[in-house]
Amino acid sequence: MTKETQVSCTANDKGTLIDCELGNPLQRDAEVTFYVLLATSGISLSTKDVNVTLELETASMQTIQPVEALAKVVFELELQVYGLARPSQVSLGESLRGESAITSVDEIGTPVQYEFRITNLGRPLKSFANASLNIHWPKENSAGKWLLYLTQISSKGVQSVPCSPVDEVNPLQHVKGWHDSSRKRREAEHEALSTDGFPFLPKRRKYKTLSCSDGLKCVQIRCPLLGLDSAAVMVLHSRLWNTTFTEDYSSLNYLDIVVDANLSLTNSPENIGLKPEKLGTKIKLTVFLERKVEYFTKVAWWIIFLTVIALLLLLAVLGFLLWKRGCINCLAQNKKHSHDGDPNKETAHLKG
């Protein structure tokens, strides 16, 4: 059984030297463990490490080399980010246009706002650190068609500094005609028509999740958070490119689009870092591609046509059957009348 060693320590007035009594005598092969707590009030943002020298002295004449312990100093900032989409669920409309027919942002598709809330639980960042919000923006799908069109970025609680790259915000505003030669495959007007069966019949719901890690062509939008005090809000205004969804994902009932974002430090001292808790967020937007009852009239013309043909054929068959039955009845009546009209004919025949 090992006997515990009592350790007593005393510090000088400046707190720069500590003397600890480890035992007299110290037992052979004994191990002594004790902890020294240091105050951090004298540590500044320029302090990168703390050097502690351990020097062991004995009553006997021994030469023991001092040991240095180096402790790195890291200031952890308590930043957190939360995100949401407004609205979080959308249903595509019926009236859709090809890219060459679009002349303004409002004609692109359904508006969606991505809102990011950044909170700072520590001291303001105005003087010693710069943070950024990084959004992995799903600009196009795997086929190179527009998916989420970024129209504007607004902020609150931070300095008004443009996000980069700047040309990713409303990139078509300087393009004449709002289209280029590589996208002429979508020039025709597009309508949400269905020819793959009866859309009103129940069937298994099909869906898909789209994200930057699953083949989407994404661009990183970096928004500086200069002058962040306690809270800030960053809003990305966008439009769903409706035609892409109806052309490329018409076989699905709905799909989820996931946007990733995270916080990072830029141009900050190496001894300043971020706490790992809640540095990133994922925002899910659900897009419903369900056929609506209102536009069944658009896809029912061929059903109406077939119904009319079937009714005409049915009427023709019924008319033929009625006509045939009428003819049979007429023949039967005519035969009866022929027998009843001259009774003496049969009598004369018998007498003869």
GIKAJO-V898502 format. One line per field, one symbol per residue. ss: DSSP state (A for helix, B for strand, O for the rest). phi: phi as a letter, one per 20 degrees, with the letter a starting at -180 (. if undefined). psi: psi as a letter, one per 20 degrees, with the letter a starting at -180 (. if undefined). A space follows every 50 residues. Layout:
ss = ???
phi = ???
psi = ???
This chain:
ss = OOOOOOOBBBBOOOOOOBBBBOOOOOOOOOOOOOOOOOOOOOOOOOOOBB BBBBOOOOOOOOOOOOBBBBBBOOBBBOBBBBBBBBOOBBBOOOBBOOAA AOOOAAAOOOBBBBBBBBBBOOOOOOOOOOBBBBBBBBBBOOOOOBOBBB BBBBBBOOOOOOOBOAAAOOAAAAOAAAOOAAAAAAOOOBBOOOOOOOOO OOOOOOBBBBOAAAOOBBBBBBBBOOOOOOBBBBBBBBBBOAAAAAAAOO OOOBBBBBBBBBBBBOOOOOOBBBOOOOOBBBBBBBBBOOOOAAAAAAAO AAAAAAAAAAAAAAAAAAAAAAAAAAAAAAAAAAAAAAAAOOAAAAAAAA AO
phi = .eefeedcccdffemdccdceepbeeffledccbcdedfdfeedfefdbc ddddceccfeecddffdddddfdceeeedccccbdcfecccfeeedcfff eecbffefrffcdddddddcedfgegdcbcdcdddeeffcefenegcdee daccbbncffcffcfffeelfefdefnmbcffcffdfffddeeccdoefe efbffdbbddbfedofedceeddfdfmfedbbcccdebcfegffffeecf feeabdddddbbdbdcldgfedcdffflecbcdddddedffeffdfffde fffffffffffffffffffffffffffffffffffffffefcffffffff ff
psi = pppqppppqqqrhikippppoiqoqpqpkqppprqoppqjhjpriiphrp ppppppqrhrnqoppqpppppqppoppmqqpqqqporipqpqahoqqrhi ipirhhigbppppoppppqoibqqjhhiqpqqpopnpngrahjjqpfooo hqpqrpirqnpqqqqhjiolijhjppikrrhikiikhqppqmqpjkaoii qprppprqpprhikiqoqqppooqlpkpehqqpppoprppnhhgghgikh iqhrqppppqqrqrqplqqijpappiplirqpppppopkqpqhhjhhhjj hhggghggghgggghggggggggghhggggggghgghhhihnhighghhh h.
